[in-house]
Amino acid sequence: MRNPSLFLPMGLLLPALLSAQAPTLPAASPPAAASALTPSFSLRTRAESWDWFDAGPEGRYAFLGAIARGGVAWQRPGLGARVELAAPLLLGLPEDAVRPAPQGQLGLGAGYWAANDSAGTDVSLFLKQAVVRVGAAQGKDGHSLRAGRFEFNDGAETVPADPTVAAVKRDRVSQRLLGAFGWSHVGRSFDGGAYAFDRRGANVTVLAARPTRGAFRTNGWGGLDVGVAYAALTVPTPWLGRRGEARFFGLHYRDDRELPKLDNRPAPARALDSSRLDVTTVGAHLVQVVPTGLGPVDLLAWGAVQLGDWGGQTHRAHALALEVGVQPAGLPALKPWLRAGYYRGSGDADAADDRHGTFFNVLPTPRIYARLPFHNAMNLEEAFGSLVLRPGAKLTVRADARVLGLAERTDLWYGGGGAFEPGTLGFAGRPSGGARKLGTLLDVGAEWRATPRVTVAGYVGHVAGGPVLDNAYGADATGGLAYLELEIRR
């Protein structure tokens, strides 16, 4: 870690903030008037320390990122509006952490540096949201229409009353294909419109929009020549006390930018293919909680198939996730939650044919599903076990063990979260070297809700590299990420 002093602002700021916030909690607000202006503000700052797979001193660095968001919302029955500005800050980005292919960018610090004109420090101010709502408020029965610039996460159309179903949806369903990229220091919004109809726990959502710039690029003002259309039906399951939910969805992605494609074809063939991407995804998820004598057991199934055109190739791909969890009733002091699961996103088995078989991740929030974000869900096979402990209402601790490999050894190792600037597809790919095993990830993270307005989080993750990483960075490649995060909301 070449810049340890970047952690000092958080270490000095944290005690003062907690002592200032804890004893001065506000009194309960009076009931809102029929029409009212509500200001909002948040500040999140995170110090990150990266060790990118023994890539030398260039791959070991620390930097500080922050994003402040401030806005105002106006609400009245049947009508509402929100305007919000965002100001991201990047400080101490590594200036020598980008190598020639196939090694490429050595971690997300290098990604921020490359996306912001090779600047070690960058700050910006842009319009995050400017949206008008007509009809029912979110979560209320009835019709509603939003238009303008807003954030959107697929799979989050409803918030179930059952806390287990809601948590599984938030952590293991939402943002797999469309997400606000909220973990990055910039994020992503959408320009367009969204219609919703809610009734008795069921929801219909239709979206037509274009993603904005952002994610790694601090200037998030502009849009992209990329379009998405999404429709979903979400219904509560009728059995076991309605402690479950099913969603059926369709998503169409069209990218008219004339850019070389990213896949496992030889470089000359890819360089000549600047045809558009035109991919349709159809899928479903099911989350169900089953009461048992051991405690509640949760089941998750998520799957999708894709068809369309990947530039000049025919696109056919698929993905599947199966997970199970149990919350043992015998340890109320810790409230443990054990989960295990399997995921497979298809890869391309033959680079010489005219068919593209790699599952396309579209516009996700990758970090939810890659806690140490060195991969995404494309050409990936994963098995994991997870333990969550909740020893109090304010503290959550989670530890994971994940075995990661490539679905097809003839395809690439992919990373990235989709389009975020005009000149790139938003994904990176590195050769596998004919291997399949990517590595084993062990990690632990904690979140402490110190006050209703202040949250502190920390994370440490370590990857023992497999042959894919060894082929890219040398024998016995290992990598890691550690961060400390502070968020204040008002």
Secondary structure, 3 states (H helix, E strand, C coil): CCCHHHHHHHHHHHHHHHHHHHHHCCCCCCCCCCCEEEEEEEEEEEEEEEECCCCCHHHEEEEEEEEEEEEEEEEECCEEEEEEEEEEEEECCCCCCECCCCCCECCHHHHHHHHCCCCCCEECCEEEEEEEEEECCCCCCEEEEEEEEECCCCCCCCCCCCHHHHHHHHHHCCCCCECCCCCCCCECCEEEEEEEEEECCEEEEEEEEEEECCECCCCCCCECCEEEEEEEEEEECCCHHHCEEEEEEEEEEEECCCCCCCCCCCHHHHHCCCCCEEEEEEEEEEEEEECCCCCCEEEEEEEEEEEEEECCEEEEEEEEEEEEEECCCCCCCCCCEEEEEEEEECCCCCCCCCEECCCCCCECCHHHCCCCCCCCCCCEEEEEEEEEEEEECCEEEEEEEEEEECCCCCCCEEEECCCCCCCCCCEEEECCCCCCEEEEEEEEEEEEEEECCEEEEEEEEEEEECHHHHHHHCCCCEEEEEEEEEEEEC
